[in-house]
Amino acid sequence: MSSRLVVETREIDPVEDLLAYADPSRPLAWLRRGDGIVAVGDGVVETVRIPAGAASMRSAAIAAAWRDLAEDAEIDDDLRLPGSGLVAFGALTFDEDSAADSVLVVPALVIGRHHGRTWLTRIHSASHSAAEPQPDASTIGYGPHWAGTVGPGAQSPQGYQDSVRQALDRIASGALSKVVLARDLTGSIPAGSDLRRLVRALSTGYPDTWAFAVDGLIGASPETLVTVQQRTVTARVLAGTIGRGADADADTTASAHLASSTKDLDEHEYAVQSVLASLRPHTRALAASEQPFLLKLPNLFHLATDVEGELADGGSSLDLVGALHPTAAVAGTPTSAAIAAIRELEPFDRGRYAGPVGWVDGAGNGEWAIALRCAQFTPAETDIAVTAYAGAGIVAGSDPESELLETRVKFRPLVDALA
């Protein structure tokens, strides 16, 4: 661990395009409707990496490491807005056994915007000499447009339907009530591609999602795992999905079908109860809307329920991430049986797909989503390898072909943006 961190946040003139300040090859960004935080350039003060085989649960190890960093930090922040002051970007693996690292990154410079106010945060270690030059907050011109292609990965379309049938057999036997099965697409993009272009395409095309880029994981998630701000805890549960119609009439038909589907409503209720059970030990006055509402995205409808409560203990958003993950919305019910089924029925390591992604500040506030509609970008010898993921919740009554079609709908935002 490095020496004590020194943090200074100052309000600055409005900035139109936060992404213009990010590093083109390794952007760190968290955006929604134009607001959010972005690391300036590639300067990093601290990186906490928790590999597979950690002594404790990885989210707990990261939460403990962050608590140590934040407790010792010297923070000068009069704004106290979401994302100001000391912040770190994080991406955690879906499965404790994943070979991928869970990571927390503290940038040297962060530029942020919230409800019309813009700020710049400088972070450095206390051992940093005052005589050393301060890094500049300057924009970086966007690189040329690029295109990438992806195709079937380790799980083929036919293999996916076979896995769904095996899952349905387990559900029929009573081994589990629900399991979320994913499939992968793999491909590449040219070396040197400006990855900010993908973040920007997702952010502008899907403004109601969390557009994120953390350690090569880039996506646009519609699903909030948990948000903590001034001890108010909020979460949004999504489970139950249908594609949008080709015209207004088809759209109305599709939304009405989803709103009345017993299969989808049951799947949604599993997910809501899972979140409430996980949050209750850490919160007071926890409440959820009685009926789900329809969340309308450009390409699909989701059944959604908002949950709100008050943080009851001395925990942080990272502690709640550990308590909540994995939710029934991305794993299944009961959790242990669902995780075991996923390990057996998916022929790949999910890595950080469907894991927690977001940010945490020095007071434990933060915004965390579930890493959906995303891909992992990994530099290779001659290009950048891309692995994208999408999944669907399998319950009694699921149809393998319909679940495959649902994954195609969910892949669309990323595939379109890559093209």
C-alpha positions in Angstrom: 0.0 0.0 0.0 1.3 3.5 -0.8 1.7 6.3 1.7 -1.2 8.5 2.8 -3.2 10.1 0.0 -3.7 13.8 -0.3 -6.8 14.9 -2.2 -7.9 18.4 -3.4 -11.2 19.1 -5.3 -11.9 22.5 -6.8 -14.9 23.7 -8.9 -13.9 24.6 -12.5 -15.7 26.1 -15.5 -18.2 23.9 -17.2 -16.8 21.1 -19.4 -18.9 19.8 -22.3 -17.3 16.5 -23.0 -15.8 14.7 -20.0 -14.6 11.8 -22.2 -12.3 14.1 -24.1 -10.0 14.1 -21.1 -9.8 10.3 -20.8 -7.0 8.0 -21.9 -7.9 6.7 -25.4 -6.5 3.2 -24.8 -7.4 2.7 -21.1 -10.3 5.0 -20.3 -11.7 5.1 -16.8 -15.2 6.5 -16.9 -18.6 6.4 -15.3 -21.3 8.4 -17.1 -25.1 8.8 -17.1 -27.0 11.5 -19.0 -23.8 13.5 -19.4 -23.0 13.6 -15.7 -20.3 11.4 -14.1 -16.6 11.1 -13.4 -13.7 10.4 -15.8 -10.0 9.9 -15.0 -7.9 12.5 -16.8 -5.1 10.8 -18.9 -3.5 7.7 -17.7 -2.1 8.8 -14.3 -2.9 6.3 -11.5 -2.0 6.8 -7.8 -3.1 3.4 -6.5 -4.4 0.1 -7.9 -5.8 -2.6 -5.6 -5.9 -5.9 -7.4 -7.4 -9.0 -5.7 -6.7 -12.2 -7.7 -8.4 -15.5 -7.5 -7.6 -17.5 -4.3 -7.7 -14.4 -2.0 -7.9 -15.4 1.7 -11.3 -13.7 2.1 -14.2 -12.9 -0.2 -12.8 -10.5 -2.9 -15.4 -7.8 -2.3 -14.5 -7.9 1.4 -10.8 -7.7 0.7 -11.3 -4.7 -1.6 -13.7 -3.0 1.0 -11.0 -3.4 3.7 -8.2 -2.1 1.5 -10.3 0.9 0.6 -11.3 1.6 4.2 -7.5 1.7 5.1 -6.8 4.1 2.2 -9.7 6.4 2.9 -9.2 6.6 6.7 -5.7 7.9 6.3 -6.4 10.3 3.4 -6.2 14.0 3.7 -9.3 15.3 1.8 -10.0 18.9 0.9 -13.4 18.9 -0.8 -16.0 21.7 -0.2 -18.3 20.5 -3.0 -19.3 17.1 -1.5 -21.1 16.1 -4.7 -21.4 12.5 -5.9 -18.0 11.7 -7.3 -16.0 14.6 -5.8 -13.2 14.2 -3.3 -11.3 10.9 -3.1 -12.7 8.4 -5.5 -11.8 5.0 -7.0 -13.2 3.2 -10.0 -13.9 -0.5 -9.4 -14.8 -3.7 -11.3 -15.2 -7.0 -9.4 -15.5 -10.5 -10.8 -18.9 -12.3 -11.0 -17.5 -15.5 -9.4 -15.0 -15.8 -6.5 -13.3 -18.6 -8.5 -12.8 -16.5 -11.7 -9.3 -16.3 -13.0 -9.8 -12.5 -13.6 -8.7 -9.9 -11.1 -11.1 -7.7 -9.1 -9.7 -4.2 -9.2 -10.0 -0.8 -7.6 -8.2 2.1 -9.4 -7.4 5.5 -7.8 -6.6 8.0 -10.6 -4.2 11.0 -10.2 -6.7 13.4 -11.8 -10.5 13.2 -12.0 -12.9 15.5 -13.8 -16.5 15.3 -12.8 -19.9 16.9 -13.4 -23.2 16.8 -11.5 -26.3 18.8 -12.1 -24.4 21.6 -13.9 -21.4 21.8 -11.6 -18.0 20.7 -12.8 -14.9 20.0 -10.7 -11.3 18.7 -10.9 -9.8 16.5 -8.2 -6.1 16.0 -7.8 -4.9 12.9 -5.8 -1.3 12.2 -4.9 0.6 10.4 -2.2 1.9 12.4 0.8 5.5 11.4 -0.2 5.0 13.3 -3.5 7.3 16.3 -3.5 5.7 19.8 -3.8 8.4 20.7 -6.2 7.3 18.0 -8.7 5.2 19.4 -11.6 1.4 19.0 -11.2 -0.2 16.9 -14.0 -2.2 18.9 -16.5 -5.9 18.5 -17.2 -5.9 18.7 -20.9 -8.1 17.2 -23.6 -6.9 14.5 -25.9 -8.1 14.5 -29.5 -10.2 11.6 -30.5 -8.5 9.0 -32.7 -10.0 7.9 -36.0 -13.3 5.9 -36.2 -12.8 2.1 -36.1 -14.9 -1.0 -36.4 -14.8 -4.4 -34.8 -16.5 -7.7 -35.5 -17.5 -10.4 -33.1 -18.8 -13.9 -33.6 -19.8 -17.0 -31.6 -17.3 -17.7 -28.7 -16.9 -20.7 -26.5 -20.7 -21.1 -26.3 -22.4 -21.5 -29.7 -26.1 -20.7 -30.2 -27.0 -24.4 -30.3 -24.8 -25.1 -27.3 -26.6 -22.3 -25.4 -30.0 -23.9 -26.1 -28.7 -27.2 -24.9 -27.5 -25.6 -21.7 -30.9 -24.0 -21.2 -32.5 -27.5 -21.6 -30.1 -28.9 -19.0 -31.0 -26.0 -16.7 -34.7 -26.7 -17.1 -34.2 -30.4 -16.1 -32.5 -29.2 -12.9 -35.4 -26.8 -12.2 -37.9 -29.5 -12.8 -36.0 -31.8 -10.4 -36.3 -29.1 -7.7 -32.6 -28.4 -7.5 -33.1 -24.7 -8.2 -35.9 -22.2 -9.0 -34.0 -20.0 -11.4 -30.5 -19.8 -13.1 -29.2 -17.1 -15.3 -27.2 -18.5 -18.2 -25.0 -16.4 -20.5 -23.2 -16.9 -23.8 -20.2 -15.1 -25.2 -19.2 -13.5 -28.5 -15.5 -13.0 -29.3 -13.6 -11.0 -31.8 -11.1 -8.2 -32.2 -10.6 -4.5 -33.0 -7.5 -2.8 -34.5 -4.6 -2.1 -32.2 -4.5 1.5 -31.1 -8.3 2.0 -31.4 -9.6 4.9 -29.4 -11.9 3.1 -26.9 -13.5 6.4 -25.8 -15.5 6.2 -29.1 -17.2 3.1 -27.9 -18.0 4.6 -24.4 -19.4 7.7 -26.1 -21.6 5.7 -28.5 -23.0 3.7 -25.6 -23.5 6.7 -23.4 -25.3 8.8 -26.1 -27.3 5.8 -27.5 -28.4 4.6 -24.1 -28.5 7.7 -21.9 -30.6 6.1 -19.1 -27.9 3.4 -18.5 -24.6 3.6 -16.6 -21.9 3.8 -19.3 -18.7 2.6 -17.8 -15.0 1.9 -18.6 -12.9 0.3 -15.9 -9.6 -1.7 -16.6 -10.7 -2.7 -20.1 -14.3 -3.5 -19.2 -16.6 -1.3 -21.2 -20.4 -1.3 -21.3 -23.7 0.3 -20.6 -25.7 -1.3 -17.8 -29.4 -0.6 -17.1 -29.2 -2.2 -13.7 -28.1 -0.4 -10.6 -26.8 -2.8 -8.0 -26.7 -0.2 -5.2 -26.2 3.5 -4.7 -25.2 5.1 -1.4 -25.3 8.9 -1.0 -25.4 10.6 2.4 -26.5 7.3 4.0 -29.5 6.9 1.7 -29.4 3.4 0.0 -31.1 2.9 -3.3 -31.2 -0.1 -5.7 -33.0 -1.0 -8.9 -33.9 -4.6 -9.6 -34.4 -5.7 -13.3 -35.6 -9.2 -14.2 -38.0 -10.1 -16.9 -37.3 -8.9 -20.4 -38.9 -8.6 -23.9 -37.7 -7.0 -27.1 -39.3 -3.7 -28.3 -41.8 -3.9 -31.2 -41.1 -2.8 -34.8 -43.9 -0.2 -34.5 -46.1 1.5 -31.9 -48.7 -1.3 -32.0 -46.1 -4.0 -31.7 -44.5 -2.1 -28.9 -47.8 -1.9 -27.0 -48.4 -5.6 -27.5 -44.9 -6.5 -26.3 -45.1 -4.3 -23.2 -48.6 -5.7 -22.3 -47.3 -9.3 -22.7 -44.4 -8.6 -20.4 -46.5 -6.8 -17.7 -48.9 -9.8 -17.6 -46.4 -12.7 -18.0 -46.6 -15.1 -15.0 -43.2 -16.5 -15.9 -41.5 -13.0 -16.0 -43.4 -11.7 -12.9 -42.3 -14.8 -10.9 -38.7 -14.3 -12.1 -38.8 -10.7 -11.1 -40.2 -11.4 -7.6 -37.3 -13.9 -7.0 -34.9 -11.1 -7.8 -36.6 -8.4 -5.6 -36.8 -10.7 -2.6 -33.1 -11.6 -3.0 -32.1 -7.9 -2.9 -34.4 -7.1 0.1 -33.0 -10.1 2.1 -29.4 -9.0 1.4 -30.0 -5.4 2.3 -32.1 -5.8 5.5 -29.2 -6.6 7.8 -27.5 -3.3 6.8 -30.4 -0.9 6.5 -33.4 0.7 8.2 -36.8 1.6 6.8 -36.2 -0.6 3.7 -39.1 -0.4 1.2 -39.8 -1.6 -2.3 -42.6 -0.6 -4.7 -45.4 -3.1 -4.6 -45.6 -3.7 -8.3 -42.8 -3.6 -10.9 -42.9 -0.9 -13.5 -41.9 -1.1 -17.2 -38.4 0.3 -17.9 -38.3 1.3 -21.6 -34.8 1.2 -23.3 -34.2 1.8 -27.0 -34.2 -1.9 -27.8 -36.2 -3.7 -25.0 -38.5 -3.5 -22.0 -37.5 -4.7 -18.5 -39.7 -5.3 -15.5 -38.1 -3.0 -12.8 -38.6 -2.4 -9.1 -36.9 0.4 -7.1 -35.7 -0.2 -3.5 -34.8 2.5 -0.9 -33.6 2.5 2.7 -31.2 4.1 5.1 -27.8 2.7 5.9 -27.9 1.4 9.5 -24.3 0.6 10.3 -20.9 2.0 9.6 -20.7 0.3 6.2 -19.8 1.7 2.8 -21.2 1.1 -0.7 -18.5 -1.5 -1.1 -19.8 -3.4 1.9 -23.3 -3.4 0.4 -21.8 -4.6 -2.9 -20.4 -7.6 -1.0 -23.8 -8.3 0.7 -25.8 -8.0 -2.5 -23.7 -9.7 -5.1 -24.6 -12.0 -6.8 -28.3 -11.1 -7.0 -30.9 -13.5 -8.3 -31.2 -11.2 -11.3 -27.8 -12.3 -12.6 -27.2 -15.7 -10.8 -30.4 -17.3 -9.8 -32.2 -18.9 -6.8 -31.0 -20.4 -4.5 -27.7 -18.6 -5.1 -25.3 -21.5 -4.3 -27.1 -24.0 -6.5 -27.3 -21.4 -9.3 -23.6 -20.6 -9.2 -22.8 -24.3 -9.3 -25.1 -24.7 -12.3 -23.5 -21.7 -14.1 -20.0 -23.2 -13.5 -21.1 -26.5 -15.1 -23.3 -25.2 -17.9 -21.3 -22.2 -19.2 -18.1 -23.3 -21.1 -16.2 -20.0 -20.2 -15.1 -17.9 -17.3 -17.4 -14.9 -17.0 -14.6 -12.7 -15.6 -16.2 -9.4 -14.6 -19.4 -9.8 -16.7 -22.4 -9.6 -14.4 -20.1 -8.5 -11.5 -20.2 -5.2 -9.7 -18.8 -2.1 -11.5 -18.8 1.5 -10.3 -17.1 3.9 -8.0 -16.6 4.6 -4.2 -15.6 7.8 -2.4 -13.7 8.5 0.8 -16.9 8.5 2.9 -18.1 5.2 1.5 -20.7 6.7 -0.9 -20.8 5.3 -4.4 -22.7 4.1 -7.4 -22.5 0.5 -8.4 -24.1 -1.2 -11.3 -24.1 -4.8 -12.5 -21.7 -5.1 -15.5 -24.2 -6.0 -18.3 -24.3 -5.1 -22.0 -20.5 -5.1 -21.8 -17.3 -6.5 -23.2 -13.8 -7.0 -21.9 -11.0 -5.5 -24.1 -7.6 -7.1 -23.8 -4.5 -5.9 -25.7 -3.0 -8.8 -27.8 0.1 -8.9 -30.0 -1.4 -7.4 -33.2 -4.9 -6.2 -32.1 -7.2 -5.9 -29.1 -9.2 -9.0 -28.2 -12.9 -8.5 -27.4 -15.1 -10.8 -25.4 -18.8 -9.7 -25.0 -21.5 -11.4 -22.9 -25.2 -11.6 -22.6 -27.5 -13.8 -20.5 -31.1 -14.7 -19.8 -32.9 -15.9 -16.6 -34.1 -19.5 -16.9 -37.2 -20.5 -14.9 -39.8 -23.2 -15.2 -41.6 -22.5 -18.5 -38.6 -21.0 -20.2 -38.2 -21.8 -23.9 -34.6 -22.4 -25.1 -35.2 -20.6 -28.5 -36.8 -17.6 -26.8 -34.0 -17.3 -24.3 -31.5 -17.4 -27.2 -33.4 -14.6 -28.9 -33.3 -12.6 -25.6 -29.5 -12.8 -25.5 -29.4 -11.5 -29.1 -31.5 -8.5 -28.1 -29.2 -7.8 -25.2 -26.1 -8.1 -27.4 -27.4 -5.5 -29.8 -26.2 -2.3 -28.0 -22.6 -3.4 -27.9 -22.6 -5.1 -31.3 -24.1 -2.0 -33.0 -21.6 0.3 -31.2 -18.6 -1.9 -32.2 -19.7 -1.8 -35.8 
